[in-house]
Amino acid sequence: MRKAKNKIINLALLCCVLQITLTANSCSVPNLETPSCTAGRDVVKRFYSFHFGNDMRPSPENLESRASFLTSGLKSSLAASTDETRDYFTGTDNYPKAFRVGQCTSLEDNQATLQVLLLWHDETRDAQRVVHVETKLVDSKWLIDKVTN
């Protein structure tokens, strides 16, 4: 009788452990994003966090402080720009208050394009607009190569 009782207890414990294991494994969410999207998303989040946390006005000093996030081609193009008010990375001189990185598309392993949702919120309006940020793998580092409205 005692052996039968121990078998029932062991069987019940085994069922509990099995149930916990299956439940824990079914709760994980698979990452469906490509590695290039994940890497591109990381550099875009870090860049825009830095950009929004600092002066967004175009200037040689501000461009230099962002240089580590940008391809050499984009840096050269921005350095040659004569627009002194419009921020290239948001496409406006009315700087947004917040951003959110959205959908990513990647056709190649070394490039990714991410949507960045720009948000304005104040007493008179709530507005949003999307820009597309192209990232590229250059010398084993992901960099921003282009921003389009």
DSSP file (Angstrom, degrees, kcal/mol; ACC not computed):
  #  RESIDUE AA STRUCTURE BP1 BP2  ACC     N-H-->O    O-->H-N    N-H-->O    O-->H-N    TCO  KAPPA ALPHA  PHI   PSI    X-CA   Y-CA   Z-CA
    1    1 A M     >        0   0    0      0, 0.0     4,-2.0     0, 0.0     5,-0.1   0.000 360.0 360.0 360.0 -40.2    0.0    0.0    0.0
    2    2 A R  H  >  +     0   0    0      1,-0.2     4,-2.3     2,-0.2     5,-0.2   0.894 360.0  51.8 -65.5 -39.3    2.8    2.3    0.8
    3    3 A K  H  > S+     0   0    0      1,-0.2     4,-2.2     2,-0.2    -1,-0.2   0.886 109.0  50.6 -64.2 -39.7    4.5    1.6   -2.5
    4    4 A A  H  > S+     0   0    0      2,-0.2     4,-2.0     1,-0.2    -1,-0.2   0.893 109.9  50.3 -64.7 -39.9    1.3    2.4   -4.4
    5    5 A K  H  X S+     0   0    0     -4,-2.0     4,-2.2     2,-0.2    -2,-0.2   0.909 110.9  48.9 -65.4 -43.0    1.0    5.7   -2.5
    6    6 A N  H  X S+     0   0    0     -4,-2.3     4,-2.8     1,-0.2    -2,-0.2   0.877 109.3  53.0 -64.6 -38.3    4.6    6.6   -3.3
    7    7 A K  H  X S+     0   0    0     -4,-2.2     4,-2.4     2,-0.2    -1,-0.2   0.902 109.6  48.5 -63.4 -40.6    4.0    5.8   -7.0
    8    8 A I  H  X S+     0   0    0     -4,-2.0     4,-2.4     2,-0.2    -2,-0.2   0.918 112.7  47.7 -65.8 -43.2    1.0    8.1   -7.1
    9    9 A I  H  X S+     0   0    0     -4,-2.2     4,-2.5     2,-0.2    -2,-0.2   0.932 113.4  47.8 -63.9 -45.4    2.9   10.9   -5.5
   10   10 A N  H  X S+     0   0    0     -4,-2.8     4,-2.4     1,-0.2    -2,-0.2   0.893 112.2  49.8 -62.5 -40.2    5.8   10.5   -7.9
   11   11 A L  H  X S+     0   0    0     -4,-2.4     4,-2.2     2,-0.2    -1,-0.2   0.904 110.7  49.6 -65.1 -41.4    3.5   10.4  -10.8
   12   12 A A  H  X S+     0   0    0     -4,-2.4     4,-2.2     2,-0.2    -2,-0.2   0.912 111.6  48.7 -63.6 -43.4    1.7   13.5   -9.7
   13   13 A L  H  X S+     0   0    0     -4,-2.5     4,-2.6     2,-0.2     5,-0.2   0.902 110.1  51.8 -62.9 -41.9    5.1   15.3   -9.2
   14   14 A L  H  X S+     0   0    0     -4,-2.4     4,-2.5     1,-0.2    -1,-0.2   0.911 109.5  49.7 -61.0 -42.8    6.2   14.2  -12.7
   15   15 A C  H  X S+     0   0    0     -4,-2.2     4,-2.5     2,-0.2    -1,-0.2   0.899 111.0  49.9 -63.1 -41.2    3.0   15.6  -14.2
   16   16 A C  H  X S+     0   0    0     -4,-2.2     4,-2.5     2,-0.2    -2,-0.2   0.930 111.9  46.8 -63.6 -45.8    3.5   18.9  -12.4
   17   17 A V  H  X S+     0   0    0     -4,-2.6     4,-2.4     2,-0.2    -2,-0.2   0.913 113.4  49.2 -63.1 -43.0    7.1   19.2  -13.6
   18   18 A L  H  X S+     0   0    0     -4,-2.5     4,-2.5    -5,-0.2     5,-0.2   0.917 111.1  49.7 -62.0 -44.5    6.1   18.4  -17.1
   19   19 A Q  H  X S+     0   0    0     -4,-2.5     4,-2.3     2,-0.2    -2,-0.2   0.914 111.7  48.2 -61.3 -44.5    3.2   20.9  -17.0
   20   20 A I  H  X S+     0   0    0     -4,-2.5     4,-2.5     2,-0.2    -1,-0.2   0.911 112.1  49.7 -63.5 -42.9    5.6   23.7  -15.8
   21   21 A T  H  X S+     0   0    0     -4,-2.4     4,-2.0     2,-0.2    -2,-0.2   0.922 112.9  45.7 -63.3 -45.7    8.2   22.9  -18.4
   22   22 A L  H  X S+     0   0    0     -4,-2.5     4,-1.8     2,-0.2    -1,-0.2   0.893 113.6  49.5 -65.9 -39.9    5.6   22.9  -21.3
   23   23 A T  H  X S+     0   0    0     -4,-2.3     4,-1.0    -5,-0.2    -2,-0.2   0.923 110.4  49.8 -65.8 -44.6    4.0   26.1  -20.0
   24   24 A A  H  < S+     0   0    0     -4,-2.5     3,-0.5     1,-0.2     4,-0.5   0.900 112.6  47.4 -62.6 -41.4    7.4   27.9  -19.7
   25   25 A N  H >< S+     0   0    0     -4,-2.0     3,-0.6     1,-0.2    -1,-0.2   0.829 109.0  53.5 -70.6 -31.6    8.4   26.9  -23.2
   26   26 A S  H 3< S+     0   0    0     -4,-1.8    -1,-0.2     1,-0.2    -2,-0.2   0.668 100.1  63.4 -78.3 -14.9    5.1   27.9  -24.8
   27   27 A C  T 3< S+     0   0    0     -4,-1.0    -1,-0.2    -3,-0.5    -2,-0.2   0.654  78.7 100.7 -83.3 -16.2    5.3   31.5  -23.3
   28   28 A S    <   -     0   0    0     -3,-0.6    -3,-0.0    -4,-0.5    -4,-0.0  -0.465  67.6-139.3 -73.6 142.3    8.5   32.5  -25.1
   29   29 A V        -     0   0    0     -2,-0.1     2,-0.1     0, 0.0    -2,-0.1  -0.890  17.9-127.8-103.1 123.1    7.9   34.7  -28.2
   30   30 A P        -     0   0    0      0, 0.0     2,-0.8     0, 0.0     0, 0.0  -0.393  19.6-118.8 -69.7 147.3   10.1   33.8  -31.2
   31   31 A N        +     0   0    0      1,-0.1     0, 0.0    -2,-0.1     0, 0.0  -0.783  32.0 178.2 -87.0 110.6   12.1   36.6  -32.8
   32   32 A L        +     0   0    0     -2,-0.8     2,-0.2     2,-0.1    -1,-0.1   0.420  47.2 104.7 -93.2   0.5   10.8   36.9  -36.3
   33   33 A E  S    S-     0   0    0      1,-0.1    -2,-0.1     2,-0.0     0, 0.0  -0.580  75.6-114.1 -85.0 144.3   13.0   39.8  -37.2
   34   34 A T     >  -     0   0    0     -2,-0.2     4,-2.3     1,-0.1     3,-0.2  -0.339  26.9-112.1 -70.0 157.1   16.1   39.3  -39.4
   35   35 A P  H  > S+     0   0    0      0, 0.0     4,-2.5     0, 0.0     5,-0.2   0.865 119.0  54.5 -58.6 -35.7   19.5   39.9  -37.9
   36   36 A S  H  > S+     0   0    0      2,-0.2     4,-2.5     1,-0.2     5,-0.2   0.879 108.3  48.8 -67.7 -35.7   20.0   42.9  -40.1
   37   37 A C  H  > S+     0   0    0      2,-0.2     4,-2.8    -3,-0.2    -1,-0.2   0.906 111.1  50.2 -67.4 -40.9   16.8   44.4  -38.8
   38   38 A T  H  X S+     0   0    0     -4,-2.3     4,-1.8     2,-0.2    -2,-0.2   0.929 114.8  43.2 -62.7 -45.2   17.7   43.8  -35.2
   39   39 A A  H  X S+     0   0    0     -4,-2.5     4,-1.9     2,-0.2    -2,-0.2   0.911 115.7  48.3 -67.7 -42.9   21.1   45.4  -35.7
   40   40 A G  H  X S+     0   0    0     -4,-2.5     4,-2.3     1,-0.2    -2,-0.2   0.902 109.6  53.1 -63.0 -41.6   19.7   48.3  -37.7
   41   41 A R  H  X S+     0   0    0     -4,-2.8     4,-2.6     1,-0.2     5,-0.2   0.890 106.8  53.4 -60.3 -40.6   17.0   48.9  -35.1
   42   42 A D  H  X S+     0   0    0     -4,-1.8     4,-2.4     1,-0.2    -1,-0.2   0.939 110.8  44.0 -62.5 -47.9   19.6   49.1  -32.4
   43   43 A V  H  X S+     0   0    0     -4,-1.9     4,-2.6     1,-0.2    -1,-0.2   0.881 114.0  50.9 -67.2 -36.7   21.7   51.8  -34.1
   44   44 A V  H  X S+     0   0    0     -4,-2.3     4,-2.7     2,-0.2     5,-0.3   0.922 111.4  47.4 -66.6 -43.7   18.5   53.8  -35.0
   45   45 A K  H  X S+     0   0    0     -4,-2.6     4,-2.1     2,-0.2     5,-0.2   0.935 114.8  46.2 -61.3 -46.4   17.2   53.7  -31.4
   46   46 A R  H  X S+     0   0    0     -4,-2.4     4,-2.0    -5,-0.2    -2,-0.2   0.917 114.8  47.6 -64.3 -42.3   20.6   54.7  -30.0
   47   47 A F  H  X S+     0   0    0     -4,-2.6     4,-3.3     1,-0.2    -2,-0.2   0.968 114.0  44.3 -63.6 -53.1   21.0   57.5  -32.6
   48   48 A Y  H  X S+     0   0    0     -4,-2.7     4,-2.7     1,-0.2     5,-0.2   0.834 111.2  54.7 -66.3 -30.8   17.6   59.0  -32.2
   49   49 A S  H  X S+     0   0    0     -4,-2.1     4,-1.3    -5,-0.3    -1,-0.2   0.934 113.6  42.3 -63.0 -44.9   17.8   58.8  -28.4
   50   50 A F  H  < S+     0   0    0     -4,-2.0     4,-0.4    -5,-0.2    -2,-0.2   0.935 115.1  50.5 -64.1 -46.3   21.1   60.7  -28.5
   51   51 A H  H >< S+     0   0    0     -4,-3.3     3,-1.1     1,-0.2    -2,-0.2   0.915 112.8  44.5 -60.8 -46.7   19.7   63.1  -31.1
   52   52 A F  H 3< S+     0   0    0     -4,-2.7    -1,-0.2     1,-0.2    -2,-0.2   0.750 110.1  56.7 -71.3 -23.5   16.5   63.9  -29.2
   53   53 A G  T 3< S+     0   0    0     -4,-1.3    -1,-0.2    -5,-0.2     2,-0.2   0.484 112.1  42.9 -85.8  -2.1   18.5   64.3  -25.9
   54   54 A N  S <  S-     0   0    0     -3,-1.1     2,-0.2    -4,-0.4     8,-0.0  -0.708 108.6 -56.8-131.7-179.1   20.7   67.0  -27.4
   55   55 A D        -     0   0    0     -2,-0.2    -2,-0.1     1,-0.1    -1,-0.0  -0.468  42.7-165.5 -64.1 125.6   20.5   70.1  -29.6
   56   56 A M        +     0   0    0     -2,-0.2    33,-0.2    -4,-0.1    -1,-0.1   0.506  48.2 116.7 -94.6  -5.9   18.9   69.1  -32.9
   57   57 A R  S    S-     0   0    0      1,-0.1     2,-0.3    30,-0.1     5,-0.1  -0.371  76.1-105.6 -64.4 139.6   19.8   72.2  -34.8
   58   58 A P        +     0   0    0      0, 0.0    -1,-0.1     0, 0.0    -2,-0.1  -0.496  61.4 138.0 -66.4 127.8   22.1   71.6  -37.8
   59   59 A S     >  -     0   0    0     -2,-0.3     4,-2.5     1,-0.1     5,-0.2  -0.961  64.4-108.7-161.4 158.0   25.7   72.8  -37.0
   60   60 A P  H  > S+     0   0    0      0, 0.0     4,-2.2     0, 0.0     5,-0.1   0.885 119.9  51.0 -59.1 -37.9   29.2   71.5  -37.6
   61   61 A E  H  > S+     0   0    0      2,-0.2     4,-1.9     1,-0.2     5,-0.1   0.922 111.1  46.7 -66.0 -44.1   29.5   70.7  -33.9
   62   62 A N  H  > S+     0   0    0      2,-0.2     4,-0.8     1,-0.2    -1,-0.2   0.876 111.8  51.4 -67.1 -37.1   26.3   68.8  -33.7
   63   63 A L  H >X S+     0   0    0     -4,-2.5     3,-0.8     1,-0.2     4,-0.5   0.917 108.9  51.4 -63.8 -43.0   27.2   66.8  -36.9
   64   64 A E  H >< S+     0   0    0     -4,-2.2     3,-0.9     1,-0.2     4,-0.3   0.870 105.6  54.8 -63.1 -37.0   30.5   65.9  -35.3
   65   65 A S  H 3< S+     0   0    0     -4,-1.9    -1,-0.2     1,-0.2    -2,-0.2   0.699 113.7  42.6 -70.6 -17.1   28.9   64.7  -32.1
   66   66 A R  H X< S+     0   0    0     -3,-0.8     3,-2.1    -4,-0.8     4,-0.4   0.402  84.0 103.6-103.5  -1.0   26.7   62.3  -34.3
   67   67 A A  G X<  +     0   0    0     -3,-0.9     3,-1.3    -4,-0.5    -2,-0.1   0.791  69.7  63.8 -57.2 -33.8   29.5   61.2  -36.6
   68   68 A S  G 3  S+     0   0    0     -4,-0.3    -1,-0.3     1,-0.3    -2,-0.1   0.644 103.9  49.4 -69.4 -12.0   30.0   57.8  -35.0
   69   69 A F  G <  S+     0   0    0     -3,-2.1    75,-3.2    74,-0.1     2,-0.3   0.534 103.4  75.5 -96.8  -9.6   26.4   56.8  -36.0
   70   70 A L  B <  S-a  144   0A   0     -3,-1.3    75,-0.2    -4,-0.4     2,-0.1  -0.751  78.4-115.3-115.3 149.3   26.7   57.9  -39.7
   71   71 A T     >  -     0   0    0     73,-2.3     4,-2.3    -2,-0.3     5,-0.2  -0.376  35.6-113.0 -69.6 158.7   28.3   56.6  -42.8
   72   72 A S  H  > S+     0   0    0      1,-0.2     4,-2.4     2,-0.2     5,-0.2   0.865 117.0  55.7 -63.6 -35.2   31.1   58.7  -44.3
   73   73 A G  H  > S+     0   0    0      2,-0.2     4,-2.2     1,-0.2    -1,-0.2   0.911 109.2  45.2 -63.2 -42.6   29.0   59.5  -47.3
   74   74 A L  H  > S+     0   0    0      2,-0.2     4,-2.6    70,-0.2     5,-0.2   0.905 111.9  52.5 -68.6 -40.6   26.2   60.8  -45.2
   75   75 A K  H  X S+     0   0    0     -4,-2.3     4,-2.4     1,-0.2    -2,-0.2   0.931 111.1  47.4 -59.3 -45.5   28.6   62.8  -43.0
   76   76 A S  H  X S+     0   0    0     -4,-2.4     4,-1.6     1,-0.2    -1,-0.2   0.918 112.2  49.4 -62.8 -43.8   30.1   64.4  -46.2
   77   77 A S  H  X S+     0   0    0     -4,-2.2     4,-0.5     1,-0.2    -1,-0.2   0.912 113.6  45.4 -62.2 -43.5   26.7   65.2  -47.6
   78   78 A L  H >< S+     0   0    0     -4,-2.6     3,-0.7     1,-0.2    -1,-0.2   0.856 109.1  55.8 -70.2 -34.4   25.5   66.8  -44.4
   79   79 A A  H 3< S+     0   0    0     -4,-2.4    -1,-0.2     1,-0.2    -2,-0.2   0.831 109.1  48.1 -65.7 -31.2   28.7   68.8  -44.0
   80   80 A A  H 3< S+     0   0    0     -4,-1.6    -1,-0.2    -5,-0.2    -2,-0.2   0.564  89.0 112.2 -84.7  -9.1   28.3   70.3  -47.4
   81   81 A S    <<  -     0   0    0     -3,-0.7    -3,-0.0    -4,-0.5    -4,-0.0  -0.348  51.2-162.5 -68.8 144.1   24.6   71.2  -46.7
   82   82 A T        +     0   0    0     -2,-0.0     2,-0.6     2,-0.0    -1,-0.1   0.439  55.1 114.1-103.5  -2.6   23.7   74.9  -46.5
   83   83 A D        +     0   0    0      1,-0.2     5,-0.1     2,-0.1    -2,-0.1  -0.593  39.4 178.9 -73.4 115.9   20.4   74.4  -44.7
   84   84 A E  S    S+     0   0    0     -2,-0.6    -1,-0.2     1,-0.1     3,-0.1   0.439  72.7  33.0-100.6  -1.2   20.8   75.9  -41.3
   85   85 A T  S    S+     0   0    0    -28,-0.1     2,-0.4     1,-0.1     7,-0.1   0.709  93.4  84.2-122.2 -37.4   17.4   75.3  -39.8
   86   86 A R  S    S-     0   0    0    -29,-0.1     2,-0.5     5,-0.1     7,-0.3  -0.581  71.9-134.6 -79.1 123.6   15.9   72.1  -41.1
   87   87 A D  B >>> -E   92   0B   0      5,-2.5     4,-2.2    -2,-0.4     5,-0.9  -0.664   7.5-152.1 -77.5 121.0   17.0   69.0  -39.2
   88   88 A Y  T 345S+     0   0    0     -2,-0.5    -1,-0.2     1,-0.2    -2,-0.0   0.857  91.7  55.4 -61.0 -37.9   17.9   66.3  -41.7
   89   89 A F  T 345S+     0   0    0      1,-0.2    -1,-0.2   -33,-0.2    59,-0.1   0.662 122.3  25.7 -78.2 -17.3   17.1   63.4  -39.3
   90   90 A T  T <45S-     0   0    0     -3,-0.7    -1,-0.2     2,-0.2    -2,-0.2   0.495  99.5-129.6-117.2 -12.4   13.5   64.6  -38.7
   91   91 A G  T  <5S+     0   0    0     -4,-2.2     2,-0.3     1,-0.2    -3,-0.2   0.765  74.5  80.6  72.1  26.4   12.9   66.5  -41.9
   92   92 A T  B   < -E   87   0B   0     -5,-0.9    -5,-2.5    -7,-0.1    -1,-0.2  -0.984  69.7-140.0-155.3 161.9   11.7   69.6  -40.2
   93   93 A D  S    S+     0   0    0     -2,-0.3     2,-0.9    -7,-0.3    -1,-0.1   0.396  95.2  78.2-103.1  -0.8   12.7   72.8  -38.3
   94   94 A N  S    S-     0   0    0     -7,-0.1    -1,-0.1    -4,-0.1    -8,-0.0  -0.810  89.5-142.0-102.6  87.5    9.8   72.3  -35.9
   95   95 A Y        -     0   0    0     -2,-0.9    -2,-0.1     1,-0.1   -38,-0.0  -0.223   9.2-124.1 -64.2 132.1   11.5   69.6  -33.9
   96   96 A P        -     0   0    0      0, 0.0    24,-0.2     0, 0.0    -1,-0.1  -0.196   7.2-135.3 -69.1 165.4    9.3   66.7  -32.6
   97   97 A K  S    S+     0   0    0     22,-2.4     2,-0.3     1,-0.2    23,-0.2   0.712  78.3   4.9 -94.1 -24.8    9.1   65.8  -28.9
   98   98 A A  E     -B  119   0A   0     21,-1.8    21,-2.8     2,-0.0     2,-0.3  -0.941  58.8-153.5-153.5 169.6    9.4   62.0  -29.2
   99   99 A F  E     -B  118   0A   0     -2,-0.3     2,-0.3    19,-0.2    19,-0.2  -0.966   1.4-160.7-146.0 161.1   10.0   59.1  -31.6
  100  100 A R  E     -B  117   0A   0     17,-1.8    17,-3.3    -2,-0.3     2,-0.5  -0.976  20.3-132.3-144.5 132.2    9.3   55.5  -31.9
  101  101 A V  E     +B  116   0A   0     -2,-0.3    15,-0.2    15,-0.2     3,-0.1  -0.736  37.9 169.2 -86.8 128.8   11.1   53.0  -34.2
  102  102 A G  E     +     0   0A   0     13,-3.4    -1,-0.1    -2,-0.5    14,-0.0   0.142  35.1   4.2-113.5-135.5    8.6   50.9  -36.2
  103  103 A Q  E     -     0   0A   0     11,-0.1    12,-2.6     1,-0.1     2,-0.4  -0.092  56.8-154.1 -59.7 147.5    8.6   48.4  -39.0
  104  104 A C  E     -B  114   0A   0     10,-0.2     2,-0.4    -3,-0.1    10,-0.2  -0.961   8.6-168.6-124.9 142.0   11.8   47.2  -40.7
  105  105 A T  E     +B  113   0A   0      8,-2.5     8,-3.0    -2,-0.4     2,-0.4  -0.993   6.8 179.8-126.6 140.6   12.4   45.8  -44.1
  106  106 A S  E     +     0   0A   0     -2,-0.4     6,-0.1     6,-0.2   -69,-0.1  -0.938  16.7 169.6-143.9 116.4   15.6   44.1  -45.1
  107  107 A L  E    S+     0   0A   0     -2,-0.4     2,-0.3     1,-0.1    -1,-0.1   0.604  75.0  37.6 -98.3 -15.8   16.4   42.8  -48.6
  108  108 A E  E >  S-B  111   0A   0      3,-0.5     3,-1.0     1,-0.0    -1,-0.1  -0.910  80.7-118.8-133.4 160.1   20.1   42.1  -47.9
  109  109 A D  T 3  S+     0   0    0     -2,-0.3    -1,-0.0     1,-0.2     3,-0.0   0.697 113.5  46.0 -70.9 -18.7   22.1   40.9  -44.9
  110  110 A N  T 3  S+     0   0    0     26,-0.0    27,-2.6    27,-0.0     2,-0.3   0.223 109.8  55.2-111.7  15.2   24.1   44.2  -44.8
  111  111 A Q  E <   +BC 108 136A   0     -3,-1.0    -3,-0.5    25,-0.2     2,-0.3  -0.996  51.2 173.6-145.6 149.2   21.2   46.7  -45.1
  112  112 A A  E     - C   0 135A   0     23,-1.8    23,-3.5    -2,-0.3     2,-0.5  -0.977  17.1-150.4-152.5 144.4   18.0   47.5  -43.3
  113  113 A T  E     -BC 105 134A   0     -8,-3.0    -8,-2.5    -2,-0.3     2,-0.4  -0.978  18.8-169.5-118.5 126.5   15.4   50.3  -43.6
  114  114 A L  E     -BC 104 133A   0     19,-2.8    19,-3.2    -2,-0.5     2,-0.4  -0.904  20.1-128.6-118.9 142.7   13.4   51.2  -40.5
  115  115 A Q  E     - C   0 132A   0    -12,-2.6   -13,-3.4    -2,-0.4     2,-0.5  -0.711  20.5-162.5 -82.3 136.3   10.4   53.4  -40.1
  116  116 A V  E     -BC 101 131A   0     15,-3.0    15,-2.3    -2,-0.4     2,-0.6  -0.981   7.8-149.5-121.7 119.0   10.8   56.1  -37.4
  117  117 A L  E     -BC 100 130A   0    -17,-3.3   -17,-1.8    -2,-0.5     2,-0.4  -0.780  11.1-155.2 -88.7 120.0    7.5   57.6  -36.2
  118  118 A L  E     -BC  99 129A   0     11,-3.7    11,-1.9    -2,-0.6     2,-0.4  -0.813  10.4-158.7 -98.3 136.7    8.1   61.3  -35.1
  119  119 A L  E     -BC  98 128A   0    -21,-2.8   -22,-2.4    -2,-0.4   -21,-1.8  -0.951  13.1-170.5-125.0 134.0    5.6   62.7  -32.5
  120  120 A W  E     + C   0 127A   0      7,-2.9     7,-2.3    -2,-0.4     2,-0.3  -0.976  12.6 169.9-117.1 133.7    4.6   66.2  -31.6
  121  121 A H  E     + C   0 126A   0     -2,-0.4     2,-0.2     5,-0.2     5,-0.2  -0.913  16.4 126.3-147.0 117.8    2.5   66.9  -28.6
  122  122 A D  S    S-     0   0    0      3,-2.4     3,-0.2    -2,-0.3    -2,-0.0  -0.824  71.9 -70.6-150.1-167.9    1.7   70.3  -27.1
  123  123 A E  S    S+     0   0    0     -2,-0.2     3,-0.1     1,-0.2     0, 0.0   0.801 127.7  37.9 -63.4 -29.1   -1.2   72.5  -26.1
  124  124 A T  S    S+     0   0    0      1,-0.2     2,-0.3     0, 0.0    -1,-0.2   0.636 120.0  12.2-101.3 -15.5   -2.3   73.1  -29.6
  125  125 A R        -     0   0    0     -3,-0.2    -3,-2.4     2,-0.0     2,-0.4  -1.000  40.1-152.1-161.3 156.5   -1.7   69.9  -31.4
  126  126 A D  E     +C  121   0A   0     -2,-0.3     2,-0.3    -5,-0.2    -5,-0.2  -0.990  39.7 159.5-124.9 119.6   -1.0   66.2  -31.5
  127  127 A A  E     -C  120   0A   0     -7,-2.3    -7,-2.9    -2,-0.4     2,-0.3  -0.943  19.7-170.9-141.0 160.0    0.8   65.2  -34.7
  128  128 A Q  E     -C  119   0A   0     -2,-0.3     2,-0.3    -9,-0.2    -9,-0.2  -0.990   3.0-179.6-149.7 154.9    2.9   62.4  -36.1
  129  129 A R  E     -C  118   0A   0    -11,-1.9   -11,-3.7    -2,-0.3     2,-0.4  -0.985  21.0-128.6-152.7 152.0    4.9   61.8  -39.2
  130  130 A V  E     -C  117   0A   0     -2,-0.3     2,-0.3   -13,-0.2   -13,-0.2  -0.871  18.7-176.9-108.5 136.6    7.1   58.9  -40.5
  131  131 A V  E     -C  116   0A   0    -15,-2.3   -15,-3.0    -2,-0.4     2,-0.5  -0.908  22.4-131.6-119.4 156.9   10.6   59.0  -41.8
  132  132 A H  E     -CD 115 148A   0     16,-3.2    16,-2.6    -2,-0.3     2,-0.6  -0.942  16.3-159.7-112.8 127.2   12.5   56.1  -43.2
  133  133 A V  E     -CD 114 147A   0    -19,-3.2   -19,-2.8    -2,-0.5     2,-0.5  -0.922   4.2-153.6-112.1 118.8   16.0   55.5  -42.0
  134  134 A E  E     -CD 113 146A   0     12,-3.2    11,-3.3    -2,-0.6    12,-1.4  -0.795  13.4-168.0 -93.1 128.7   18.4   53.3  -44.1
  135  135 A T  E     -CD 112 144A   0    -23,-3.5   -23,-1.8    -2,-0.5     2,-0.3  -0.833   2.3-168.3-115.3 155.3   21.1   51.6  -42.2
  136  136 A K  E     -CD 111 143A   0      7,-2.7     7,-2.7    -2,-0.3     2,-0.7  -0.997  25.6-120.6-145.0 144.0   24.1   49.8  -43.6
  137  137 A L  E     + D   0 142A   0    -27,-2.6     2,-0.5    -2,-0.3     5,-0.2  -0.786  37.1 175.4 -86.0 115.9   26.8   47.5  -42.3
  138  138 A V  E >   - D   0 141A   0      3,-3.1     3,-1.2    -2,-0.7    -2,-0.0  -0.980  67.9 -19.0-127.2 118.9   30.2   49.2  -42.9
  139  139 A D  T 3  S-     0   0    0     -2,-0.5    -1,-0.1     1,-0.3     3,-0.1   0.911 127.8 -51.8  50.6  49.0   33.4   47.6  -41.6
  140  140 A S  T 3  S+     0   0    0      1,-0.2     2,-0.4    -3,-0.1    -1,-0.3   0.664 120.7 104.6  63.4  21.6   31.4   45.4  -39.1
  141  141 A K  E <   - D   0 138A   0     -3,-1.2    -3,-3.1    -5,-0.0     2,-0.4  -0.998  69.5-129.3-132.0 133.2   29.5   48.4  -37.7
  142  142 A W  E     + D   0 137A   0     -2,-0.4     2,-0.3    -5,-0.2    -5,-0.2  -0.676  36.5 174.3 -82.4 129.9   25.9   49.3  -38.4
  143  143 A L  E     - D   0 136A   0     -7,-2.7    -7,-2.7    -2,-0.4     2,-0.4  -0.914  36.9-104.3-134.8 157.7   25.6   53.0  -39.5
  144  144 A I  E     +aD  70 135A   0    -75,-3.2   -73,-2.3    -2,-0.3    -9,-0.3  -0.719  36.2 172.5 -83.5 129.5   22.8   55.3  -40.7
  145  145 A D  E     +     0   0A   0    -11,-3.3     2,-0.3    -2,-0.4   -10,-0.2   0.662  59.1   0.5-111.1 -25.0   23.2   55.9  -44.4
  146  146 A K  E     - D   0 134A   0    -12,-1.4   -12,-3.2     2,-0.0     2,-0.4  -0.971  48.3-155.6-166.3 146.6   20.1   57.9  -45.4
  147  147 A V  E     - D   0 133A   0     -2,-0.3     2,-0.3   -14,-0.2   -14,-0.2  -0.997  18.9-178.2-129.1 127.1   16.9   59.4  -44.1
  148  148 A T  E       D   0 132A   0    -16,-2.6   -16,-3.2    -2,-0.4    -2,-0.0  -0.927 360.0 360.0-124.9 150.5   13.9   60.0  -46.3
  149  149 A N              0   0    0     -2,-0.3   -19,-0.2   -18,-0.2    -1,-0.1   0.444 360.0 360.0 -87.7 360.0   10.5   61.5  -45.7
